[in-house]
Amino acid sequence: MRKLTLLFFMTLLSIVVHAEKFSYHIKSVTIVQNGRDVKTQPKNIVIVVDTDYSTVSIDGKSYKIVSSAWGNYPESYFYVKGKDNHKHKILIDYQYNYFIIDSQKNYAEKYQFYKSSINP
């Protein structure tokens, strides 16, 4: 039993260490302007954060991760740059299941996810 438990934890550790992609399955997106929710619409997409290649893919748009993640659980923050070379702040809130991309120009998109997973 002891060896089986150790094998289980070693397998789990290897999955976490080699995790390449984190997926967030989206059910809706809300446009936020000047700190206020403006419009919510249903959305069925998957957001992928690929830590090996330092990229984030959102609805056909690709962003380059340009900072390390920080924050305390249940929130995590990091910065990305888009094709326009503009820096965006990304917040992932696991308590309320939000993935928010903030343009820092009084405009943000708040994605509500119903499932998140690690894809090794």
N, C-alpha and C positions, 0 to 999 in steps of 0.2 A: 504494500500500500504506500509506503514511504517513497519508493522509487517511482511509482506511478504519479504521485503528487509532484515530485520533483520534475518528472518528464513533462507534466502538464504546464508547470510554471516556466520551464525552459522554452517550451513551444510558444507559449504566450509572449514571453520576452522577445523571442526571435521575430515574431510577427510585428511587435511594436517597434523594435529597432530597425527593421527593414521596411517600415511603412513608407510608401512613396506618395500615395494619394489619399486625400480626405475628401469624401463626397457629401454633399448636402442636397437632399431631394426637396425641391421647392414646391409649395402649393399656392403661394400668392406673392405679389410684389406691391409695395406701397411707395408712391412718390412722396418725398418729404421736401417741402420748400420752406425756408426760413423757420425750421424747427417744427413745422406743423404737417401732419399727415394730410395730403391733398386728395389722393385718389388711390384706391386699392383695386387690383384686378387679379383674377385667377391666373396662375402661371405654372406650367408643368415643365420644369427644366431641372438639370442637375448642375450644381456648381462644383468644380473640382479644384482643390488646392494641391498642387504637386510640389512637395518639398524638395524632391531630388533635383528638379529642373527649375525651381524657384518661379513657378508660374501659377496664375489663377485664371481659370476659364469660366466666364459668366455669359451665358446666352450668346455664344459666338464671338464674344470679345475676349481678347487675351491680355493679361496684365503681367508685368514682371515684378516679383517681390523684391523690394529694395531695402528692407529692414528686418531685423529679427522680431519675433513676436514677444509681446510682454503683456502683463496684466495678471490678475488673480482669477482663478476659477470662480465663477462660471463665465468670465469674460476674457477675451483675448483680442489684442490689437496688433496690427502691422500696417506698413505702407507698401503701396504698389505704384507702378508707373504704367500708363497706357501708351498707345501709339502716338498720342499727342504730346508725350513726354511730361504730362501733368501728373503731379503726385496726388494719389487718393489714399484716404485712410480707410482701412477695413476693420470692422468690429464683428466678432462672432460672439453671440450671447447664447450660451447653452441653457440658461435658466428659462428664457422666454422663446428660445428657438428662432433667433433672428441672425441673419447674415446681412450686415449693412455696409454699403460702399458709399463713402462720403466724399464728394468732390471738393469739400472745404470752400465752396463758393455758394453757400446757402441752398445747396441742392444735394439730395441723397436718394438712394434707392434702398428700401428695407425689404429684404426677402424673408418670408416666413418659411422655415423648413420643418418638415414632419419627420424626417429621418436623417441621421448622419452616420457615416460608416468609414472605416479604414480599409483601403484596398491595397494590399501589399503587391 
